[in-house]
């Protein structure tokens, strides 16, 4: 099933209001080590980094509502 143009616009609108990109530059060997680790543990790189971030700052969504 293909995504309609209206649905794409709706998703983009939601993302622009609710998401913020964080660029991250790493050395190639660091990226390869991270990718190997994530592959070995069946994790996405994005999910792994987000979990590190949340664990490090002690983020609790209810605190910020």
PASEBA-1860 file (N, C-alpha, C; in nm, 3 decimals):
! residues 65
1> XXXXXXXX> 0.085/-0.118/0.000/0.000/0.000/0.000/0.090/0.124/0.000 ~ 0.060/0.217/-0.086/0.139/0.339/-0.094/0.082/0.445/0.000 ~ 0.167/0.538/0.036/0.128/0.646/0.125/0.081/0.763/0.040 ~ -0.034/0.818/0.076/-0.089/0.929/-0.001/-0.012/1.057/0.029 ~ -0.024/1.152/-0.061/0.040/1.283/-0.041/-0.014/1.351/0.084 ~ -0.144/1.336/0.110/-0.204/1.397/0.228/-0.145/1.336/0.356 ~ -0.125/1.205/0.354/-0.067/1.141/0.472/0.078/1.185/0.492 ~ 0.153/1.198/0.383/0.291/1.247/0.392/0.294/1.387/0.453
9> XXXXXXXX> 0.203/1.473/0.408/0.198/1.609/0.462/0.164/1.607/0.610 ~ 0.070/1.522/0.649/0.030/1.512/0.789/0.146/1.465/0.877 ~ 0.219/1.365/0.828/0.334/1.314/0.903/0.441/1.422/0.915 ~ 0.469/1.492/0.805/0.570/1.598/0.808/0.529/1.711/0.902 ~ 0.402/1.745/0.905/0.352/1.849/0.994/0.371/1.806/1.139 ~ 0.335/1.681/1.171/0.351/1.631/1.308/0.498/1.631/1.347 ~ 0.584/1.583/1.256/0.728/1.575/1.286/0.786/1.715/1.311 ~ 0.742/1.814/1.233/0.797/1.948/1.250/0.757/2.008/1.385
17> XXXXXXXX> 0.643/1.968/1.440/0.597/2.020/1.568/0.648/1.939/1.687 ~ 0.680/1.810/1.666/0.708/1.722/1.778/0.847/1.660/1.782 ~ 0.926/1.679/1.679/1.057/1.615/1.673/1.165/1.720/1.648 ~ 1.285/1.691/1.694/1.402/1.775/1.669/1.518/1.684/1.635 ~ 1.581/1.710/1.521/1.697/1.630/1.478/1.821/1.677/1.552 ~ 1.906/1.581/1.585/2.033/1.610/1.651/2.144/1.552/1.562 ~ 2.210/1.636/1.484/2.320/1.584/1.401/2.433/1.531/1.488 ~ 2.495/1.425/1.445/2.604/1.366/1.521/2.711/1.318/1.424
25> XXXXXXXX> 2.828/1.375/1.435/2.940/1.333/1.352/3.031/1.244/1.434 ~ 3.066/1.129/1.380/3.158/1.037/1.445/3.260/0.988/1.343 ~ 3.373/0.945/1.392/3.475/0.888/1.304/3.421/0.756/1.247 ~ 3.468/0.721/1.130/3.420/0.600/1.062/3.439/0.477/1.150 ~ 3.555/0.467/1.216/3.579/0.349/1.300/3.487/0.346/1.422 ~ 3.447/0.463/1.473/3.352/0.468/1.583/3.214/0.422/1.535 ~ 3.175/0.469/1.416/3.047/0.428/1.360/3.045/0.277/1.337 ~ 3.152/0.224/1.281/3.157/0.080/1.254/3.149/-0.001/1.383
33> XXXXXXXX> 3.216/0.046/1.488/3.209/-0.023/1.617/3.067/-0.017/1.672 ~ 3.002/0.099/1.661/2.864/0.114/1.708/2.770/0.025/1.627 ~ 2.785/0.025/1.497/2.700/-0.058/1.411/2.718/-0.206/1.444 ~ 2.842/-0.250/1.461/2.867/-0.390/1.496/2.803/-0.426/1.630 ~ 2.815/-0.337/1.728/2.755/-0.360/1.859/2.602/-0.373/1.846 ~ 2.542/-0.278/1.775/2.396/-0.278/1.760/2.350/-0.402/1.683 ~ 2.422/-0.440/1.578/2.386/-0.560/1.503/2.395/-0.684/1.592 ~ 2.501/-0.692/1.673/2.521/-0.806/1.762/2.410/-0.818/1.865
41> XXXXXXXX> 2.358/-0.702/1.911/2.254/-0.701/2.014/2.114/-0.675/1.957 ~ 2.102/-0.685/1.825/1.972/-0.668/1.758/1.905/-0.535/1.795 ~ 1.982/-0.427/1.788/1.934/-0.293/1.819/1.949/-0.203/1.698 ~ 1.864/-0.102/1.688/1.887/0.001/1.587/1.984/0.103/1.648 ~ 2.060/0.168/1.565/2.152/0.270/1.616/2.073/0.382/1.682 ~ 1.965/0.425/1.619/1.881/0.531/1.674/1.826/0.491/1.811 ~ 1.773/0.371/1.821/1.718/0.324/1.948/1.824/0.317/2.056 ~ 1.943/0.270/2.021/2.053/0.260/2.116/2.092/0.398/2.168
49> XXXXXXXX> 2.110/0.494/2.078/2.149/0.629/2.119/2.040/0.694/2.203 ~ 1.915/0.675/2.163/1.804/0.732/2.242/1.800/0.675/2.382 ~ 1.823/0.543/2.396/1.823/0.481/2.528/1.937/0.537/2.613 ~ 2.057/0.552/2.555/2.168/0.612/2.628/2.132/0.752/2.677 ~ 2.074/0.830/2.588/2.035/0.966/2.620/1.934/0.968/2.736 ~ 1.831/0.888/2.724/1.726/0.886/2.827/1.782/0.837/2.960 ~ 1.864/0.733/2.958/1.925/0.682/3.081/2.017/0.786/3.144 ~ 2.092/0.859/3.063/2.190/0.955/3.114/2.124/1.075/3.183
57> XXXXXXXX> 2.013/1.124/3.128/1.951/1.243/3.185/1.837/1.209/3.281 ~ 1.803/1.083/3.291/1.695/1.044/3.380/1.561/1.097/3.335 ~ 1.540/1.099/3.205/1.417/1.154/3.147/1.295/1.072/3.188 ~ 1.194/1.142/3.237/1.066/1.082/3.271/0.960/1.171/3.208 ~ 0.889/1.119/3.107/0.795/1.202/3.031/0.695/1.273/3.120 ~ 0.650/1.209/3.226/0.549/1.269/3.314/0.601/1.398/3.380 ~ 0.733/1.409/3.398/0.791/1.529/3.456/0.767/1.651/3.369 ~ 0.759/1.631/3.240/0.758/1.743/3.146/0.620/1.771/3.088
65> X> 0.519/1.708/3.142/0.382/1.732/3.091/0.316/1.840/3.173
END
